[in-house]
């Protein structure tokens, strides 16, 4: 009698049912499934039996999606019926976003050429017979007149102080500023000194403002605790791209819980706006979104959308939201991937906007916390202790014509959608195209349209995280440098308020000051070389009766150096004094605050030359058009390895050593003046590596150094975030792309989450068949991220591949080898 060998289809059906039974939540359903005769069917019939109806010949597995999800998520169900339902073709789907309410948006083109605008204006005047167009004049608010007067005072202080310093510097130079090299050095000194002077006066006025403790022009000075109107809906937007998923959703969860505790959660919706292009991270995001909604019963309040066409980066992501759902909300509040905000802070921001109908943007002053690396803890201390002075000072000089930093700020939707869409910069090259640093530009456009831009500098409850080490910070600075250089092209753009032209200038100076300082040091060394290595000419003019002797004035040089150091370090001293006055216990005590300030200042001095060289390189590469990679910053307490430190800092070490040797051979005494610069370059490798250590940061924490109140007494919303982050990091990993294809329940969930369902056009059908057949035969290793994303975005292809992997004899062995994990379940976890 011949031996009966089961067909591959029957074996696949049997294994498929076993795998599905393992995922079944109800034991009775599991027994019923295993006792059935479905394993004798082919895969198409099995899916038809599970789905309880007819199957699509092209996509048999689609009919069983709902049944597979019902088995795995019996109690509680995966989602409420209004979220988990079927489309017009009867296919199960999960609605991750609300219904569309589209608004057409079009950016206004840039007019950056003042001569063209003058010609257009002249033509307009000529057409009207040179008569002025009548404009209805409205009285300006009092704060505008006060801000204008204050800024004139600031200009007088900066230019007056810079003039005095320039005259002093001229007397220090040996030729009294008469030679071309000295004239260049003097010009660079004036620019750099004016930059330092502006920071000094900003911090000084911030100190007096905070010491006084009362600001009649603060945005919240006349805001009470009025209830939020029902129609004042606010969207919390979280734009992300390949971020650390547990950190993002732990922050969102803590924010939502704090909002609900405040009693105003019903006025806010949350949108996770993803530009992620890593398929495994995209899968993690959907599972984290489902876990959050299931735990907090937040379906209908927390939404998720991943764009398939990623244009204009973060600003394009926000534009996409505005087009789709912006008309549904009065305000939007933009959060960063590492942002956390308390419910009281969010409520207060909405109350400010309601109380000030002419306010377009209100920016909070986020407080940095959450890092344990030594470098990050020093930066957290600096921003927490010194930052309030500069933020309050900015508000003092700018009032309602202030900054917007792109996150942790509330925005009025209607004027933003009408006036703040960003057109690409005209032209070709690295300084044209899509705007990279969008925040300053959006603030300028909001003010150009007549709306106020404010800083709520004393508002508590707004938090963010710092880069964990120097290299991560420099990676971020490279992006910001390119963006600020591009933004300066808008300096002469039509209608921009003078304050925001100054903001574009300060954004430029934040990075262009590095090559200016580098050039200043190089020319100073060149001046030393000229006077040391060349034969002096005491009779520069023919027929002179008396020689001209070079004059070195070391006493004046020391005085000028002391004055400059005072401008740089006095704000830090004032910050410590302010902490002492307001209470230093949460900062570790009075002596610990002072010690931390001294250590942080020495550390900043050691890093300043390193940053100077990096920023100089960033400016040059941006101008020359070298490509940059826009990577998401690290959200972990990551250490810098010695190998990374050597690869990134060897050139600074070499430059410092060669510079020091050259100066020593020319004039040994001058090396004392230059030693803080070249010495810092020579020790850049160990400073970068050691400052990234979590162990050193923890030791300083135990010693109460660099303490901030958010570490001494963490706010409740931060404690919640840390607790949720620990739970999510300890959870079992989410399925990867291969498991999404093979596992019955994971595939059903991914298919239901897919959004790109199209019609049954014949070219589309052929294209899907070709891509599925290629992936089936070549296996998962042959697919790059773009191909995998295409399957995640197209639930039909994903379902077809799932069906053929289980029922087709030509399926590559890699699918089942890597697609079925040893653990029993790949279901969405619960963290409640």
WOVENDA-V408913 format. One record per residue. N is the residue number from 1. PSI is psi in whole degrees, -180 to 180 (none if undefined). Layout:
n->(N/N)
psi->(PSI/PSI)
//
This chain:
n->(1/2/3/4/5/6/7/8/9/10/11/12/13/14/15/16/17/18/19/20/21/22/23/24/25/26/27/28/29/30/31/32/33/34/35/36/37/38/39/40/41/42/43/44/45/46/47/48/49/50/51/52/53/54/55/56/57/58/59/60/61/62/63/64/65/66/67/68/69/70/71/72/73/74/75/76/77/78/79/80/81/82/83/84/85/86/87/88/89/90/91/92/93/94/95/96/97/98/99/100/101/102/103/104/105/106/107/108/109/110/111/112/113/114/115/116/117/118/119/120/121/122/123/124/125/126/127/128/129/130/131/132/133/134/135/136/137/138/139/140/141/142/143/144/145/146/147/148/149/150/151/152/153/154/155/156/157/158/159/160/161/162/163/164/165/166/167/168/169/170/171/172/173/174/175/176/177/178/179/180/181/182/183/184/185/186/187/188/189/190/191/192/193/194/195/196/197/198/199/200/201/202/203/204/205/206/207/208/209/210/211/212/213/214/215/216/217/218/219/220/221/222/223/224/225/226/227/228/229/230/231/232/233/234/235/236/237/238/239/240/241/242/243/244/245/246/247/248/249/250/251/252/253/254/255/256/257/258/259/260/261/262/263/264/265/266/267/268/269/270/271/272/273/274/275/276/277/278/279/280/281/282/283/284/285/286/287/288/289/290/291/292/293/294/295/296/297/298/299/300/301/302/303/304/305/306/307/308/309/310/311/312/313/314/315/316/317/318/319/320/321/322/323/324/325/326/327/328/329/330/331/332/333/334/335/336/337/338/339/340/341/342/343/344/345/346/347/348/349/350/351/352/353/354/355/356/357/358/359/360/361/362/363/364/365/366/367/368/369/370/371/372/373/374/375/376/377/378/379/380/381/382/383/384/385/386/387/388/389/390/391/392/393/394/395/396/397/398/399/400/401/402/403/404/405/406/407/408/409/410/411/412/413/414/415/416/417/418/419/420/421/422/423/424/425/426/427/428/429/430/431/432/433/434/435/436/437/438/439/440/441/442/443/444/445/446/447/448/449/450/451/452/453/454/455/456/457/458/459/460/461/462/463/464/465/466/467/468/469/470/471/472/473/474/475/476/477/478/479/480/481/482/483/484/485/486/487/488/489/490/491/492/493/494/495/496/497/498/499/500/501/502/503/504/505/506/507/508/509/510/511/512/513/514/515/516/517/518/519/520/521/522/523/524/525/526/527/528/529/530/531/532/533/534/535/536/537/538/539/540/541/542/543/544/545/546/547/548/549/550/551/552/553/554/555/556/557/558/559/560/561/562/563/564/565/566/567/568/569/570/571/572/573/574/575/576/577/578/579/580/581/582/583/584/585/586/587/588/589/590/591/592/593/594/595/596/597/598/599/600/601/602/603/604/605/606/607/608/609/610/611/612/613/614/615/616/617/618/619/620/621/622/623/624/625/626/627/628/629/630/631/632/633/634/635/636/637/638/639/640/641/642/643/644/645/646/647/648/649/650/651/652/653/654/655/656/657/658/659/660/661/662/663/664/665/666/667/668/669/670/671/672/673/674/675/676/677/678/679/680/681/682/683/684/685/686/687/688/689/690/691/692/693/694/695/696/697/698/699/700/701/702/703/704/705/706/707/708/709/710/711/712/713/714/715/716/717/718/719/720/721/722/723/724/725/726/727/728/729/730/731/732/733/734/735/736/737/738/739/740/741/742/743/744/745/746/747/748/749/750/751/752/753/754/755/756/757/758/759/760/761/762/763/764/765/766/767/768/769/770/771/772/773/774/775/776/777/778/779/780/781/782/783/784/785/786/787/788/789/790/791/792/793/794/795/796/797/798/799/800/801/802/803/804/805/806/807/808/809/810/811/812/813/814/815/816/817/818/819/820/821/822/823/824/825/826/827/828/829/830/831/832)
psi->(132/144/136/121/123/146/161/-34/-42/-40/-42/-42/-39/-47/-36/-44/-37/-42/-40/-37/-36/-32/-15/133/-34/129/-40/-42/-36/-45/-43/-37/-44/-26/-7/171/21/-23/-8/-5/164/172/-35/-45/-34/-45/-35/-42/-40/-39/-16/31/-166/155/156/128/-36/-24/71/-32/-16/-31/-23/4/-49/-42/-41/-41/-37/-35/-42/-30/70/-49/113/161/164/-44/161/161/-32/-14/-46/102/-161/155/-169/-16/6/13/134/138/156/122/115/-9/157/169/147/145/81/144/124/129/138/125/152/135/153/140/93/-4/111/-28/-39/-42/-37/-41/-40/-40/-40/-41/-39/-42/-43/-38/-26/8/34/28/143/141/131/127/138/119/134/142/134/145/154/-34/-29/-41/-41/-45/-40/-44/-42/-40/-32/-39/-42/-43/-42/-42/-45/-50/-37/-46/-40/-36/-44/-44/-36/-41/-39/-41/-36/-40/-21/-35/143/-32/14/32/27/-24/157/-38/-41/-35/-41/-44/-42/-40/-43/-40/-42/-45/-48/-38/-38/-37/-44/-40/-41/-42/-37/-49/-31/-47/-38/-45/-32/-38/-49/-36/-45/-35/-36/-38/9/128/105/-18/9/147/-25/15/-30/25/126/-163/49/146/149/128/153/-31/1/69/142/133/124/115/131/87/129/158/106/42/171/106/-48/-40/-41/-51/-25/-40/-41/-43/-44/-39/-44/-44/-40/-38/-45/-36/-29/-14/6/17/-27/-13/-1/140/152/132/117/110/104/135/21/135/10/117/-38/-38/-37/-39/-43/-40/-44/-39/-40/-38/-45/-42/-43/-47/-38/-42/-42/3/50/15/135/-8/-32/124/159/134/131/124/143/-31/103/95/146/19/-131/-44/-36/-34/-42/-39/-41/-42/-44/-41/-38/-45/4/-34/-13/-8/150/-34/157/147/115/127/151/171/-26/15/146/135/142/158/-37/-39/-45/-41/-43/-37/-43/-39/-37/-45/-37/-37/-20/85/-10/4/128/-37/135/116/130/170/91/142/131/137/171/-4/152/-6/148/-44/-49/-35/-36/-38/-38/-43/-44/-47/-32/-33/-48/-32/-43/-34/-46/-37/-45/-35/-41/-44/-38/-42/-27/-34/-119/18/55/-163/160/127/10/-9/164/42/148/142/137/123/-48/-53/-30/-45/-30/-35/-16/15/138/119/152/152/134/160/-169/162/-176/-22/19/178/-158/141/128/-50/93/-23/-49/-38/-42/-38/-41/-40/-37/-42/-35/-31/0/7/148/148/115/159/121/78/-16/8/126/163/12/123/153/180/153/158/141/-19/173/-41/-38/-37/-41/-34/-40/-41/-31/-41/-46/-37/-49/-42/-41/-34/-40/-42/-29/-18/-21/8/-39/18/154/129/-1/134/145/-35/-41/-23/-41/-35/-43/-38/-43/-35/-39/-46/-25/-28/-34/-19/-28/-54/-30/-43/-42/-44/-38/-44/-40/-44/-34/-40/-39/-39/-40/-42/-39/-45/-20/-41/-17/159/125/144/104/-10/72/-24/140/143/12/137/-28/144/158/111/134/140/116/129/83/-31/-44/-35/-42/-42/-42/-40/-42/-40/-42/-42/-35/-44/-32/-40/-16/-39/-34/-41/-44/-36/-42/-41/-43/-40/-42/-43/-42/-11/116/5/-41/-10/8/-6/162/-44/-36/-37/-45/-45/-41/-39/-43/-46/-41/-37/-42/-40/-41/-39/-38/-29/-20/-48/-32/-46/-37/-47/-41/-47/-36/-43/-40/-42/-45/-43/-34/-42/-36/-7/20/140/145/153/125/91/148/139/159/137/15/165/71/137/152/122/160/-34/-44/-40/-41/-44/-33/-19/4/-36/-38/-39/-44/-43/-44/-42/-46/-41/-45/-42/-44/-43/-37/-42/-27/-49/96/-34/-30/-21/-27/-38/-35/-10/-37/-29/-58/-33/-42/-37/-39/-24/17/-33/-55/-33/-44/-43/-49/-35/-15/-3/129/-35/-42/-38/-40/-38/-41/-35/-44/-30/3/32/143/31/145/157/-32/-15/-39/-49/84/135/157/-39/-33/-37/-41/-44/-44/-41/-45/-38/-41/-41/-42/-38/-29/-12/160/147/150/159/150/-176/-43/-41/-34/-35/-42/-48/132/-45/-44/-38/-41/-41/-46/-37/-41/-28/-16/148/-19/62/125/177/-173/48/141/-44/-38/-39/-44/-41/-42/-44/-41/-44/-39/-44/-40/-46/-38/-44/-39/-18/171/-28/-21/-8/129/-180/-38/-40/-41/-40/-36/-38/-39/-35/-22/98/-25/-48/-40/-42/-40/-42/-41/-46/-43/-30/-37/-29/-3/130/-19/4/136/140/-21/-25/-51/-27/-41/-7/-15/102/164/-30/161/-37/145/24/162/127/168/136/7/none)
//
